Amino acid sequence: MTKQQFSLVYKTTVLLIAIAAAALLGAMVLWAIGAPVLKTFLVIFLEPLKSFYITTEVLIRLIPLVLIALGIAVAFRSGILNIGAEGQMLMGILGATIVATQMPGLPRFAIIPLSMIAGVIFGGAYGFIPGFLKAKLGVSELLSTVMLNYIAAQTYILCLRGPLIDPAELVTGSGTPQSIRFPRQAWLTRMVPGTRLHTGIIIALVLAVVIYFFLWRTSWGYKMRAAGAEAKAARYGGINVSAWLIIAMVISGAFAGLAGAVEVLGLHRRAIEGISMGYGFTGIVVALFGGLHPAGIVPSAFLFGLILVGGDMTQRMVGVPVNMVQVLQGIIILTIVSVKMVINNPYIMERAERRFNKSEHKKSEEAQA
Amino acid sequence: MERSEGRIHSLRVEGITKRFPGVLACDDISMAIGEHEILALVGENGAGKTTLMNILMGLYQPDEGSILINNEPVHFKSPRDAFEAGIGMVHQRYMLIPNLTVVENIALGMKEAHKKGVMKLGEVRRKMQEVSDNYGLHVDPEAYVWQLSVGEQQRVELVKTLCYGARFLILDEPTSALTPQETDELLVLLKNMSKQLSIIFISHKLQEVKTLSHKVSVLRHGRMTFSGDTEKYTPAELASFMTGTKVELPVNERIDMKGEAVLELKNLKARSDRGFFALDDLNLTVRAGEIVGLAGVSGNGQKELAEVINGIRRLEGGEIRFFGENIANLTPGKVIEKGMGYIPEDRNTEGIVPSFSIRENIILKDNTTGKYSKKRFLKLGTIAEVSDRLKEQFDIRCPNTTTAAGSLSGGNIQKVILAREIDRSPRFLVAVYPTRGLDMGAAEFIHQQLLELRNKGIGILLVSEELEEIMNLSDRIGIIYKGKIMDVLDGNTAEIKTLGLLMAGVKND
């Protein structure tokens, strides 16, 4: 067996073992709560893909996940851990909502880009704060981004209850915190009739390509990656590490902000409570799971979109609560991330290969005897 | 394993083989060291010396072969097992935690210092004192490791190993960071210590091997190519065993280039990381086409000087005239634009981005200039071409130029840095410890490159602790001591003895 062949067989085997292990752990959890094990798995992973409509629902969830994960990848590659995408996304929604609701007279070609730009600016500005604090004062970005998430969540609700609230809510007295419905020309086009799939998916996929080119083909991206990979060497090489750190956070925030704008313009068409659905956090997992690379982020976002939709369906079809599906999700992530470490460790593979060759050798000797 | 206080009468390794992915690091190596013996292990970088010693220390498990102490086979599953058997090692890359103090670092490996979760630092301090007094190794127990110079850190490593009760010492290039006087002292010390313990001593410097060791073993490409009594062979013979060919380090012909002053350092003042003045009114001038060697014990301001010139550290007083223009406190990027070349002391994390490929490291300083990019888009084709050319020209040994630079050996990392700096055609070069820890072959190559640059009329400031390097290459030699230049001597007439005294701060008028 040649080295390449062995490597392929080895990696496949490890992956299969990992999937089996994840399935087993998940089965134990499901069994413990008395749910039908096999059926639950089938519902999560296959049921959504059986119908075209539900597949488009998976793609709808992919859109914000890809956008947020791209921004996260830029930040992480530049050496700053952005945990604040959730808050930046809310700010983006707020920005887009302000433009879309306060300038209802604008024509379509102006209102959509302007709303999106507002989302980008709001998100980017919200990313600038922790970036600046880190670069100039050495404040840990973990601390500042998490705290800013709280502030964003409250600010968002405050705006929806106050200045942005739909006057109809006040009239009827129900007081649901939500904005008025956006004017029709601010809605993103639904691409397939009868589904909710909107043009945001094109934006997400195009930007995935753009981010690839930005990070690996331009000197800006090069500088950011150098600053993230080894700040000392980057500084030696004349790169202004702290400036690029701030820029990376602004880009990261801008992507989260855009994700919010696209989500609100394409799907909900008004700002509502609970709109972010934790995308800001799932986006981090999507980014890491996708190896902080656009080519990995897109499939990774699809997988997580699938689990999100599948989780909803299990609740309805087999009575497994959606919280349990999140537990399953956690187990799958942990297993696959651990396995990735094993697969990528050449030492472990080399040892396995030697042991394998030894036993092969022994077998052939026995056969000869 | 119980701590055995017994003496180590003999240590043998038999048929040790160790494979790494794609490399056979040790190939069937056998050797033996008796009590009170000093064995010198010599060989080029990548010959397998460090791997072999890491196996002895329990850091790696051998794939084949065995280790015997007093003729009993032993298995070291971790460094702790090796410590407990009485083997202690001082590594080439120091295994210290920068954010802890010296005494905390030493306490780390002492079980008795943190029994039941209580740190008994007093006990460790007392033990340190004992070892320090016994061997004359003085270090400040309360200093943070990151504040110490490389030379001081090595002393901490030695004290640490002895505190752990090592009865068999392995020293991986212990003299590479010491002054001649310190080296001499260390050699005397080791000779005395061998009355109580056995020592394996890894070195490139054959003169030291000759003075110190009883037996010598030579490794080449993972195989033991020679083994014998030291006194029967001359250093030149040993060198040829090591490389397979004769190596002679190039020497500066010292043909006067009569260049004008290009780098004038006037009354420089700058603080070290610890806050004191590491540069204290320093004055020095380098002309075009000359190499000024800066000799001194590490920690006397060399690092700070190089950083101040390159804009990495803040200058608090004085001026740096570069081709007549004051470049003090410009950003590193601006200094690079002025044509400054810089080979930094820390080649592994400052000179390169370790996770980046060789190609990506070649463009570290020119990713925005027209050389490697057009309208901010990287010219990947050009970058690949130039990198492949530099790989040939500078004999960088790697599978290809997309290999991660951090995975290369020290000598090849240094060649990547040198290739980048020289290919940028700098107007001046600051080279800090350019050959530290490199084998003769790599050192020879780097010396040749520096001399070629000098003969093209480029000024070079060469910071080094190795007097042989300084004497061979320098047109003039400045001696730095406590942030000041003690004296500047002519390269033709300087004597090692005078240099050594000046480096120790003694000036004869």
Interface residues (C-beta under 8 A of the other chain):
Chain A: R217 T218 S219 W220 Y222 K223 R225 A226 A229 E230 K232 A233 A234 R235 Y236 G237 G238 I239 N240 P346 Y347 M349 E350 R354
Chain B: R19 F20 P21 D63 N310 I312 T331 P332 G333 K334 V335 I336 E337 Y342 P344 D346 T349 E350 G351 I352 V353 P354 S355 F356 E360 I363 L364 K365 N367 T368 Y372 S373 R376 F377 L378 L380
